[in-house]
């Protein structure tokens, strides 16, 4: 079953965050991850949620998403993200009828 990593990003250092954006795509390949949403225009339809930047990644499973998140390939980019932005990140299993 597919799984999705959903990230709400508040960027504090836009210039350095660009390095994170360049590093991340290559880290997804080994784990069969792909971008579904990558910071496109966002509009709140209900409630008071006003995210700055939304990213959605798709993986083949929750296990694959976790492997990517904790991988040595992603570790340097993750450290850079921690220095340049505040994030809220979840992984959720997809729906299969």
C-alpha positions in Angstrom: 0.0 0.0 0.0 1.4 3.4 -0.8 2.4 5.8 1.9 2.7 9.6 2.0 5.1 11.8 4.0 3.4 15.2 4.5 5.6 18.1 5.6 4.6 21.6 6.7 7.7 23.7 6.4 8.4 27.2 7.9 11.7 28.3 6.2 13.9 30.5 8.4 17.0 30.7 6.1 15.7 30.7 2.5 19.2 30.9 0.9 20.5 27.8 2.7 17.2 26.0 2.4 17.9 26.1 -1.4 20.8 23.7 -0.8 18.4 21.4 1.0 16.1 21.4 -1.9 18.9 20.5 -4.3 20.2 17.6 -2.1 16.9 15.9 -1.3 15.8 14.5 -4.7 18.8 12.2 -5.0 18.1 10.7 -1.5 14.6 9.5 -2.6 15.8 7.3 -5.5 17.1 4.3 -3.5 13.8 4.3 -1.5 11.5 4.6 -4.6 10.2 7.9 -3.2 8.8 10.7 -5.4 7.5 14.2 -5.0 3.8 14.6 -5.3 3.7 18.2 -4.0 6.8 20.4 -3.7 6.0 23.8 -2.4 3.3 24.8 -4.8 0.7 27.5 -4.1 -1.3 26.6 -1.0 -4.8 27.8 0.0 -6.6 27.1 3.2 -10.2 26.0 2.6 -11.3 25.4 6.3 -9.9 26.0 9.7 -7.0 28.2 10.8 -4.2 26.2 9.3 -1.9 28.5 7.3 1.1 26.5 6.2 4.0 28.3 4.6 5.3 25.4 2.4 3.8 22.0 1.9 5.7 19.0 0.6 4.1 15.6 -0.1 6.3 12.5 -0.9 5.0 9.2 -2.0 6.6 5.8 -1.2 5.6 2.2 -1.8 5.0 1.7 1.9 5.2 3.3 5.3 8.3 1.1 5.9 10.0 2.5 2.8 9.2 6.1 3.9 10.7 5.4 7.4 13.8 3.8 5.8 14.3 7.0 3.7 13.8 9.3 6.6 16.3 7.5 8.8 18.8 6.7 6.0 22.4 7.7 5.8 21.7 9.2 2.3 19.2 11.7 3.7 21.0 12.4 7.0 23.1 15.4 5.7 20.1 17.0 4.0 17.9 16.4 7.1 20.5 18.2 9.3 20.5 21.1 6.9 16.7 21.2 7.0 16.8 21.3 10.8 19.2 24.3 10.6 17.2 26.3 8.1 13.6 25.5 8.8 11.0 24.3 11.3 8.9 21.4 10.1 6.0 19.3 11.1 6.2 15.9 9.3 4.0 12.9 9.3 3.8 9.6 7.4 0.4 8.2 6.6 -0.7 5.0 4.8 -2.5 5.5 1.6 -6.0 4.2 0.9 -6.6 1.0 -1.0 -10.3 0.1 -1.4 
